[in-house]
């Protein structure tokens, strides 16, 4: 009996989704967007361009285009600032750009996170 219940539930879901899809297909804004998408795809095909090529072109025109950064493999993110910590107990100095430093972690275990953070120098 579980299969028949599953069948009717899925059938009801399909009918509901079908009704929603039919309603979406009548939406003029969606029709306009689909028409635009088709024209862009046709234009890309005419000029033998990929979506990546189009994003590069758009990125050159407007750097705020999200895909403009997609092709750069590395170095696009600015470096983290160098932080310097000086242990007042030993006088040892640690310089790091990240928080996962072996010596800092040892200090945090021994003296506590807040204490080590207070040792950061400007």
N, C-alpha and C positions, 0 to 999 in steps of 0.2 A: 504493500500500500504506500510505502514511502516514495516509490518511483512515481506513482500517479500524482501524489501531492506535489512533488518536485516539478512534474510536467505542467500542472496547472499554474503553479506559481510563476514558472518561467514564461508560460504563455501570457499570463496577465502582465508580466513585466514587459514582454515584447509589444503587447498592444499599447501599453502606456508610453513606451519609448517611441513607438510608431506615431502615436498621436502628437507627441512633443516634436518629433522630427517634421511632421507635416506642418505644424504651426511655425516652426523655424523657417521652413522653405517658403512660407508666405511673407516673411519679414523682408521689407524693402531694403533695410540697412544691410542685412546679410547678403541679399542678392547683389547689392552694389559692391560689397567687399569681395565676393566671389568673382564678380566680373573683373574687378581690378586685379585680383590674383591671377586670373587666367590671362589677362593682357600682359602682366609682368612675365609670366612663364613663357608666353609666346615670344615676347621680346628677347628674353634670355636665350631661347632656342634659335631665334633669327640670328643673333650675334654670337652664338656658341659660347655663352658665359654661364658660369656656375653661380650658385647663391653666394659662395665665398667671394667671387670676383665682384659681384654687385655690392656686397658689404664693404669691400675694400674701397670701391669707388665712392660709396656713400660716406664712408669714414673719412675720406680725403676732403669731401665737401663739408661735412659736419662731424667734427671729432666726437660729439656726444653720442653718436650712433653706437649702440651697445656692441655690435659685431665688429667694430673697428679694431678691437683689441684681440679678437679671436685668433689671428694668425701669428701673433708674436709668442714665441715659445717661452722665453724667460726674460727676466730683467724688466718687465713692464711695471712691476710693483716697486715703489721706492723702498730703499733700504731702511730697515729699522734703525732708530737712533742708537748710538753706542751708549751704554749705561756703565757707570763705574761704581763699584761697591768697595768700601774699605772696612775690613773687620777691625773694630777698635781694640779687641782683645789681643790680636796677633800682629796687627799692622799690615796684614796681607791685603793686596788689592786685586780685584777681579774686574776685567773689562769684558762685556758681552753685549751682543745685539738681541739675544733671546733669553728667555727665562729658564730654560732647561740646561743649566750649566752644572757640571759635576760638583764643583766646589761650592757653588751657591746652594745646591740641594743639600749638601752635607751641613752647611751652616744653618739652613732652615730646619733640618732635623734636630740639630743641637740647640739652637737659640730661639727658634720659632720664626714663622714667616714674617710677622709684623716687625720684629726686631731687625731682621736682615733687610727688610724693605727700608727701614729708617737709616740704614747705613749707606743708602744710595747718595752719591755726590752729584752735584750739578756740573 
